[in-house]
Amino acid sequence: MKTILTLLTATVLLTGCFSEQSDDALLEQDRKNLEKSLDGYKVLFYKFGKICLRSSVVQDSSAEFQEFQAKFRAVSELIMKSASQNEKSMSVMDYIKLYRDYKSMKSFIVRTDEDQYPV
């Protein structure tokens, strides 16, 4: 029994030692793992807030950015309107509008590097 266990352990250790991967392959594997771990709702929401805050002072002329700013203004006006009226909750239609605008801005958020805007 000890011999089988020893042979099995030695085989596993030896096959692990001889399967060399290049630095580029290991780097690419780490990059894929990082992209998977950063693809989440909390990270997306953080990027959304950071882009909105930083882009509020930028006057970019691209059509995609102008569309993003228009939708963001509509969302912020809706939130400010409900806050100024001291409502405890918004209507279902308001939530649907917020969600729809957020989903339409999501592709811009995913593609945009939030650090390209000034602090």
C-alpha positions, 0 to 999 in steps of 0.5 A, a space after each residue: 500500500 505504501 509503495 502504491 502511494 509513494 509511486 502515485 505521489 512521485 508520478 504526480 510530482 514529476 509530471 507537474 515539474 516537467 510541464 513547463 509553460 512559457 512566461 507568455 502563456 502564464 501571463 495570458 492565463 493570468 490576464 484571462 483570470 483577471 478579466 473574469 474576476 473583474 467582470 461583475 455587477 459591483 465593478 460595473 456600477 463602480 465604473 459607472 459612478 466614476 465615469 459619471 463623476 469624472 465626465 461631468 466636466 468634460 466637453 467631449 464632442 463624440 456622438 456616443 459620449 453626448 448620448 451617454 451624457 444626455 441619458 445620465 442627465 435624465 437619470 440624475 434629474 429623475 432621482 433629484 426630482 423624487 428626492 426633492 419631493 420627499 417621496 419615500 419611493 419612486 413609482 414602478 415606471 420610474 424604476 423601469 426608466 432608470 433600469 432601461 437607461 442604465 442598460 443602454 449606457 452599459 455598453 459605453 461603460 464597459 468599453 470606456 476606460 474611466 481613467 481617461 477623464 480628468 480627476 
